[in-house]
């Protein structure tokens, strides 16, 4: 790339480079990164791409494209990911929020709640979205202090710090006794074997501890279903994200732990994605 190049030419060249690097959607990614380099909204790109790029913007765009060619996720490169209509800061210390996880939000909002526990919060996208959509308060936990720092920053950006607490905890280990109407979690669930088949964007750039617990990937669900009842009010709910092939096994764990109204819900691709249940004291 050379100076005095228009955005349109830079964009065309970037698409070719990303295509050659095996990026799945090179045109979309190149446009997102160009908008970031030009400090403009993506919707305005068509209004400015015919103008020459400054040397500063061009150099930044080259750096962004080089990072994407190395298969770094776009959200990490620009530092943001949209989730349920809000932007969340993303770093290599947290999972990139995914559209499928929005199903957890939809299901949680079907019934009222006042107090929420989010286990393995990462960016905080689940808990903070639930708080932003309601008047509830919540507790976010993660074993990673770096992830909790990201979640705290997102809470500040969304003006939710007054309704959010943060605790470093390995699942329930350091959570003091208290009761919640709702417990949510997107735990690590990818099996050790499946980790080898993941796209480079996930396998090489996202925190492995947030992706896989090792083994068959089901270990966290045993912890969640066995311990959640101690922290749920009567008729409180547990809602967890799952892998596409884990529905029957996780639903069985819910039932064996004593949960009622156990349901497996499908995402927009018609894959099993969320298991939910209601804790009714015996």
C-alpha positions in Angstrom: 0.0 0.0 0.0 1.2 3.5 -0.8 0.3 7.0 0.3 -2.5 8.9 -1.5 -4.4 5.6 -2.0 -8.1 5.9 -1.8 -10.1 3.9 0.7 -11.7 2.0 -2.1 -8.4 0.8 -3.4 -7.1 0.0 0.0 -10.3 -2.0 0.7 -10.0 -4.0 -2.5 -6.4 -4.9 -1.8 -7.2 -5.8 1.8 -10.0 -8.2 0.7 -7.6 -10.0 -1.5 -5.0 -10.3 1.3 -7.6 -11.6 3.7 -9.0 -14.0 1.2 -5.5 -15.4 0.6 -5.1 -15.9 4.3 -8.2 -18.0 4.5 -10.4 -15.6 6.4 -14.0 -16.7 6.1 -15.7 -13.4 5.3 -12.9 -11.2 4.0 -15.1 -8.4 2.6 -17.0 -7.8 5.8 -13.9 -7.9 8.0 -12.0 -5.6 5.6 -14.8 -3.0 5.8 -15.0 -3.2 9.6 -11.3 -2.7 9.9 -11.3 0.2 7.3 -14.0 2.0 9.3 -12.0 1.6 12.4 -8.8 2.9 10.7 -10.8 5.9 9.3 -12.5 6.5 12.7 -15.9 6.5 11.1 -19.1 4.5 11.3 -19.4 1.6 9.0 -22.6 3.0 7.6 -20.6 6.0 6.3 -17.9 4.1 4.5 -19.5 4.5 1.1 -19.4 8.3 1.6 -15.6 8.4 2.2 -14.0 5.5 0.4 -13.3 7.4 -2.7 -11.2 10.0 -0.8 -7.5 9.5 -0.4 -6.4 8.0 2.9 -4.0 9.9 5.1 -0.6 8.2 5.7 -1.6 7.7 9.3 -4.9 6.0 8.5 -3.2 3.9 5.8 -0.5 2.7 8.1 -3.0 1.8 10.8 -5.1 -0.1 8.2 -2.1 -2.1 7.1 -1.5 -3.0 10.8 -5.1 -4.1 11.3 -5.2 -6.2 8.1 -1.9 -7.9 9.1 -3.4 -8.8 12.5 -6.5 -10.3 10.7 -4.3 -12.2 8.3 -2.7 -13.8 11.4 -6.3 -14.8 12.2 -6.7 -12.6 15.2 -10.4 -12.1 15.7 -11.8 -8.8 14.6 -13.3 -8.1 18.0 -9.9 -8.3 19.6 -8.3 -6.1 16.9 -10.8 -3.3 17.4 -11.4 -4.1 21.0 -15.2 -4.3 20.8 -18.0 -6.7 20.1 -21.7 -5.9 19.8 -24.0 -8.1 21.9 -27.8 -7.6 22.4 -27.5 -4.1 21.0 -24.6 -2.9 23.2 -20.9 -2.8 22.7 -18.6 -4.8 25.0 -14.9 -4.4 25.4 -13.0 -7.6 24.3 -9.4 -8.6 25.0 -7.5 -11.9 24.6 -8.4 -12.6 28.3 -12.1 -13.2 27.5 -14.3 -15.1 25.1 -15.6 -13.1 22.2 -19.4 -12.7 22.8 -21.3 -14.7 20.2 -24.8 -14.2 18.8 -25.9 -17.7 20.0 -25.4 -16.6 23.6 -28.2 -14.0 23.2 -30.6 -17.0 23.5 -29.6 -17.1 27.2 -30.8 -13.5 27.5 -34.1 -14.1 25.7 -34.9 -17.1 27.9 -33.9 -15.3 31.2 -36.1 -12.3 30.3 -39.2 -14.5 30.0 -39.7 -14.4 33.8 -39.0 -11.7 36.3 -35.9 -11.8 38.5 -34.3 -9.4 41.0 -30.9 -11.0 41.8 -28.6 -12.8 39.3 -25.5 -14.8 39.6 -23.3 -15.2 36.5 -20.6 -17.9 36.8 -17.6 -17.5 34.5 -18.6 -14.0 33.4 -15.8 -13.2 31.0 -16.7 -9.8 29.4 -19.8 -9.7 31.6 -22.0 -9.6 28.5 -24.7 -12.0 29.9 -25.0 -10.4 33.4 -24.6 -6.8 32.3 -27.2 -7.2 29.5 -29.7 -8.7 32.0 -29.1 -5.9 34.4 -29.4 -3.3 31.6 -32.7 -4.8 30.5 -34.2 -4.9 34.0 -33.8 -3.3 37.4 -32.1 -6.3 38.9 -28.8 -6.5 40.7 -26.1 -9.2 40.1 -22.9 -10.9 41.1 -20.3 -11.7 38.4 -17.6 -14.4 39.1 -14.7 -15.6 37.2 -11.5 -17.6 38.1 -9.6 -15.1 35.9 -8.8 -11.8 37.5 -7.9 -10.4 34.1 -11.4 -11.3 32.8 -13.0 -9.7 35.8 -11.1 -6.5 35.1 -12.6 -6.5 31.6 -16.1 -7.1 33.0 -15.7 -4.3 35.5 -14.7 -1.9 32.7 -17.8 -3.0 30.7 -20.0 -2.4 33.8 -18.5 1.1 34.1 -19.1 1.8 30.4 -22.7 0.8 30.8 -23.3 2.7 34.1 -24.1 -0.5 35.9 -21.4 -0.6 38.6 -23.9 0.4 41.3 -25.9 -2.8 40.6 -23.0 -5.2 40.0 -20.6 -7.1 42.3 -17.5 -8.9 41.2 -15.8 -11.9 43.0 -12.8 -14.0 41.9 -14.0 -17.5 42.4 -13.5 -21.0 40.9 -17.2 -21.7 40.3 -19.0 -21.6 43.7 -15.8 -21.9 45.9 -15.6 -18.4 47.2 -19.2 -17.2 46.9 -20.7 -16.4 50.3 -24.0 -17.9 51.2 -26.9 -16.0 49.5 -29.9 -16.6 47.4 -30.5 -15.7 43.7 -33.6 -15.8 41.5 -31.5 -16.6 38.5 -28.1 -18.3 37.9 -26.6 -18.1 34.4 -23.4 -19.4 32.9 -21.7 -19.9 29.6 -19.1 -22.4 30.9 -16.2 -23.9 29.0 -17.7 -26.9 27.3 -15.6 -27.9 24.2 -14.1 -31.3 24.5 -10.4 -31.8 24.4 -10.7 -33.7 21.1 -12.9 -31.0 19.5 -10.4 -28.2 20.4 -8.2 -29.5 17.7 -10.9 -28.8 15.0 -11.6 -25.2 16.0 -10.9 -22.3 13.6 -7.6 -20.5 14.3 -9.5 -17.4 15.5 -10.8 -19.4 18.4 -8.1 -22.0 19.0 -5.1 -19.7 18.8 -6.5 -16.4 20.2 -9.2 -17.0 22.8 -8.4 -18.2 26.4 -8.3 -22.0 26.5 -9.6 -22.1 30.1 -12.8 -20.4 28.9 -13.2 -22.8 26.0 -12.5 -26.2 27.3 -12.5 -27.9 30.8 -10.7 -30.9 29.1 -12.1 -34.4 28.7 -15.6 -34.6 27.3 -16.4 -31.0 28.1 -19.3 -31.9 30.5 -17.5 -31.5 33.8 -18.7 -27.9 34.5 -22.3 -28.9 34.2 -22.0 -31.4 37.0 -20.6 -28.6 39.2 -23.3 -26.2 38.2 -26.3 -28.5 38.6 -25.1 -30.0 41.9 -24.2 -26.7 43.5 -26.8 -24.2 42.1 -29.7 -25.4 44.3 -27.8 -24.1 47.4 -27.9 -20.6 45.9 -31.4 -20.5 44.4 -34.6 -19.3 45.9 -37.6 -21.7 45.5 -38.6 -21.6 41.9 -35.3 -19.9 41.0 -33.8 -20.8 37.6 -30.6 -22.1 36.2 -29.8 -21.3 32.6 -26.6 -22.5 30.9 -25.2 -22.4 27.4 -24.1 -25.8 25.9 -22.4 -27.3 22.9 -24.6 -28.3 20.0 -24.3 -32.0 20.9 -24.6 -31.8 24.7 -28.4 -31.2 25.1 -29.5 -34.7 26.3 -26.6 -35.2 28.7 -26.9 -31.8 30.3 -30.7 -32.1 30.5 -30.3 -35.4 32.3 -27.9 -33.8 34.8 -30.5 -31.1 35.5 -33.2 -33.7 36.2 -30.9 -35.9 38.3 -30.1 -32.8 40.5 -33.8 -32.3 41.1 -34.6 -29.5 38.6 -38.1 -29.3 37.2 -39.4 -27.8 33.9 -36.1 -28.8 32.3 -35.9 -27.6 28.7 -33.4 -27.7 25.8 -33.7 -24.6 23.6 -32.4 -24.3 20.0 -30.4 -21.4 18.5 -31.1 -19.7 15.1 -29.2 -22.5 13.4 -31.5 -25.1 15.0 -28.8 -26.5 17.2 -29.3 -27.3 20.9 -27.8 -24.3 22.6 -29.3 -23.7 26.1 -30.6 -25.9 28.9 -32.7 -24.4 31.6 -34.5 -25.6 34.7 -36.5 -24.5 37.7 -35.5 -25.4 41.3 -38.5 -26.5 43.2 -37.6 -27.4 46.8 -38.8 -30.9 47.7 
